[in-house]
């Protein structure tokens, strides 16, 4: 998938779906995530979904530790 084929709506939908998936599967892996919701996105979107999962996990970790920064990476 080429970057120019991606849209802000696709990325926003990925953020939302990954956050919901993570809430339901707190110990799930990136591979499990892609297997579960990857079919709803472009076939080459797996790396993007894993990157969004990383950002979601980082955001949750900052909340738990109280190290929340000034910018929320999930709210762009």
C-alpha positions in Angstrom: 0.0 0.0 0.0 1.4 3.4 -0.9 1.1 6.2 1.6 -0.9 8.4 -0.8 -3.6 5.7 -0.9 -4.0 6.1 2.8 -6.6 8.5 4.2 -7.0 10.3 7.5 -10.3 8.5 7.9 -8.5 5.1 7.6 -6.1 6.0 10.3 -8.8 7.4 12.6 -10.8 4.2 12.1 -7.6 2.1 12.8 -7.0 4.1 16.0 -10.5 3.5 17.2 -10.7 -0.2 16.3 -7.2 -0.9 17.8 -8.2 0.9 21.1 -11.4 -1.2 21.4 -9.5 -4.4 20.5 -6.8 -3.6 23.2 -9.5 -3.0 25.8 -11.0 -6.4 25.0 -7.6 -8.2 24.7 -5.2 -6.6 27.2 -2.5 -9.3 26.7 -3.0 -9.7 23.0 -0.1 -9.5 20.5 0.3 -7.5 17.4 -0.1 -10.7 15.3 -3.4 -11.4 17.1 -4.6 -7.9 16.4 -3.8 -8.1 12.7 -5.5 -11.6 12.5 -8.6 -10.2 14.3 -9.2 -6.9 12.6 -6.8 -6.8 9.7 -9.4 -8.0 7.3 -11.3 -4.7 7.8 -8.4 -2.7 6.3 -6.2 -2.8 3.2 -4.3 -6.0 3.0 -1.0 -4.2 3.5 -2.2 -2.3 6.6 -0.7 -4.8 9.2 2.4 -2.6 10.0 0.1 0.4 10.5 -2.2 -1.5 12.9 0.8 -2.8 14.9 2.2 0.8 15.1 -1.2 2.0 16.3 -1.2 -0.7 18.9 2.2 0.4 20.1 0.9 4.0 20.4 -2.2 2.8 22.3 -0.1 0.8 24.7 2.3 3.7 25.2 -0.6 6.0 26.0 -2.1 3.5 28.5 1.3 3.1 30.1 1.7 6.8 30.5 -1.7 7.0 32.2 -0.9 4.3 34.6 2.5 5.7 35.6 1.2 9.3 35.7 3.7 10.3 33.0 1.1 11.7 30.6 2.7 14.2 28.3 1.2 17.4 26.9 0.1 15.8 23.6 -2.2 12.8 23.4 -1.0 10.7 20.4 -4.4 9.1 20.0 -6.2 12.4 19.5 -4.8 13.9 16.3 
